[in-house]
Amino acid sequence: MRRFLSFMSWTVLCCWTTQADVFTSIGQMTDLVYTEKELVQSLRAYIKAEESKLAAVKSWANKLDDLTRISTSDPEGYLAHPVNAYKLMKRLNTEWSELETLVLQNPSDEFISNMSMHRQFFPDEEDETGAAKALMRLQDTYQLDSEAFSKGKLPGMHSNAMLTVDDCFDMGKTAYNDADYYHAVLWMQQSLKQLDAGEEAVVSKADILDYLSYSVYQMGDLPRAIELTRRLVAIDPSHQRAGGNLRYFERLLVKQRSEQKEEEKPVSEEPIQLGTYDRPKDHLPERETYEALCRGEGIKMTEARRSRLFCRYSDGKRNPHLLLKPAMEEDEWDSPHIVRYLDFLSHEEIEKIKELAKPRLARATVRDPKTGVLTTANYRVSKSAWLEEDDGPVIARVNKRIQDITGLTVDTAELLQVANYGVGGQYEPHYDFSRKDEPDAFKRLGTGNRVATFLNYMSDVEAGGATVFPDFGASIWPRKGTAVFWYNLFKSGEGDYRTRHAACPVLVGSKWVSNKWIHERGQEFLRPCGLTEVD
């Protein structure tokens, strides 16, 4: 079934290529759960018409009945598990398309019509690849081995969301095709482990060993690459590459040992797992610090610092709107000063803001430091929407509340940005303000630099999703209805480089936030300049 299904996958993608980045927002992905339910119902109707011919498809429909019953009962909760989200991407991009090809061999008008109607909303190859890479990102950040994902064993959660041999193989192949041999090894090894344990699969053991042995070679482990290639040759002596690879690996190993004057050592019998090979370095210098903070490790909260943190009622410097009901303010960090406001947004306000934002959600962008133009980036995985006061009274209320609490004008602030993070959604370490090497970043706005950030948490997150500050070792965890606030600039207008921060990948859950970037213009008398550069 896998062979003819790949043709159908191509057919669907050929007919529609505009719907991408579905995986970047859990909120929007919930619609796909209902879409899949409708497709199951349509498939059921077709089975009644030609049941004798579609015996193979019927077993698939039975499986999907149970799956969609669970997913539609709580779509957002179902998709909160990253494995469920990945498999939804995979099913709708690959497996449903394969079923369509089977049906087309003897078409059923009703089923094909239903498929054609929903096809425009299907995720594409980019979505399936993006969801796979998201699982690998979660694996790295939270130091989870492939088996944890395969068995659905995530921190604080045990689920029946399992990955099959073929799922693990496809994960490894995604990494391999991206020349990411580190993750290719981990996932091919897991695929092989499950196959050796007796799990049924479409992919052959020879195919897994072929990818695994070459990936291990790319990781620099020649002895193990030779051992795996010998296993491949034993299974398939006529394999077109295995024999040549084996001879090449053996010559390289002899040359390597000769040059380094090493004696022959037995190949390690330990299975390949997380930690067997070093993860390659990437573009992010503070990667280890950032990911440790995401796991709640390395937080530099000392007893001395904790003694300087307080909670208080704040009336916004005698703001008349806060005199009768002052804001509840908690210190999260002392220097730079970060505060959290409790009960800033009500549940009703959050739901209304989400309702307004959902139809407008688009892949979140970053500003190119050289051109000032907004563009998408792999280090920011979410969808966002910009809401103005004309969109609804709730937006005006939130803007006014931010102004009252901070004592800063929002007349020159950017629109309220609402973001929903998808599978493994994140925003790697970045500055909210523009640096001296990017003077034109906000030139078109004409409101100066971003003086402060006001961040609203609109959902709780079961695991992951913290806001972390690698420079000074702080982790701030989402709490629904609360908001955090900090200054990006000193009073002198110089950037506070300590405020480089990140949104950690969401491990389990759906993370909704909204933020207001407050700009310099209009704050001259509300936040006067200090006497020194770092006041």
Disulfide bonds with the S-S distance in Angstrom:
Cys294-Cys504 1.97
